C-alpha cells in the first residue's frame, strides 16, 4: 500500500519537474532547511528567555517576534518539506 502511494507520488508532474531541473531541487531543499533553521532558531531563544535568560528584555515583544518567526519557519518547512 505504501509502495503504491510512493510510486504514484514519483509519477506526479511536480516530481518530474524536480528531477529534470538543475535548480528546482536545490532551491526547494534550501527553502526547507531555512524553514527548519527559523523554527529552531526562534524556539531556542524563546525557551531560554522563559527559563530566565535576558531578564532585561520584556517578554511580550520577544514572544511576538519569535512566535511569528517560528510560525513562518514551520510553514516553510512544511510547504517545502
C-alpha positions in Angstrom: 0.0 0.0 0.0 2.7 2.5 0.9 4.8 1.4 -2.1 1.9 2.1 -4.4 1.5 5.6 -2.9 5.2 6.3 -3.4 5.1 5.1 -7.0 2.1 7.4 -7.6 4.0 10.3 -6.0 7.0 9.6 -8.1 4.9 9.8 -11.2 3.5 13.3 -10.5 4.3 16.3 -12.6 6.0 18.0 -9.6 8.3 15.1 -9.1 9.2 15.1 -12.8 9.9 18.8 -12.7 12.2 18.4 -9.6 14.1 15.6 -11.3 14.5 17.4 -14.6 15.5 20.8 -13.3 19.1 21.7 -12.3 17.9 24.4 -9.9 14.4 23.4 -8.6 15.5 20.6 -6.2 18.4 22.6 -4.6 16.1 25.6 -4.1 13.3 23.6 -2.6 15.8 21.9 -0.3 17.4 25.2 0.7 13.9 26.6 1.5 13.1 23.6 3.7 16.4 23.9 5.6 15.8 27.7 6.0 12.3 26.9 7.5 13.8 24.4 9.9 16.5 26.9 10.9 13.9 29.6 11.5 11.8 27.3 13.5 14.6 26.0 15.8 16.3 29.4 15.8 13.2 31.0 17.2 12.3 28.3 19.7 15.7 28.1 21.4 16.0 31.8 22.4 12.3 31.9 23.4 12.7 28.9 25.7 15.9 30.4 27.2 14.0 33.7 27.9 11.2 31.7 29.5 13.8 29.9 31.7 15.1 33.3 32.9 17.8 34.4 30.5 17.8 38.0 29.3 15.5 39.2 32.1 16.1 42.8 31.0 14.3 42.1 27.7 10.5 42.4 28.1 8.8 39.1 27.3 5.8 40.4 25.3 7.6 41.8 22.3 10.2 39.0 22.4 7.3 36.5 22.4 5.5 38.2 19.5 8.6 38.3 17.2 9.8 34.8 17.9 6.5 33.0 17.7 5.9 34.7 14.3 9.3 33.7 13.2 8.8 30.1 14.4 5.4 30.0 12.6 6.9 31.2 9.4 9.7 28.6 9.7 7.1 25.9 10.3 5.2 26.9 7.2 8.3 27.0 5.1 9.4 23.6 6.4 6.0 22.0 5.7 5.5 23.6 2.3 8.9 22.7 1.0 9.3 19.5 3.0 
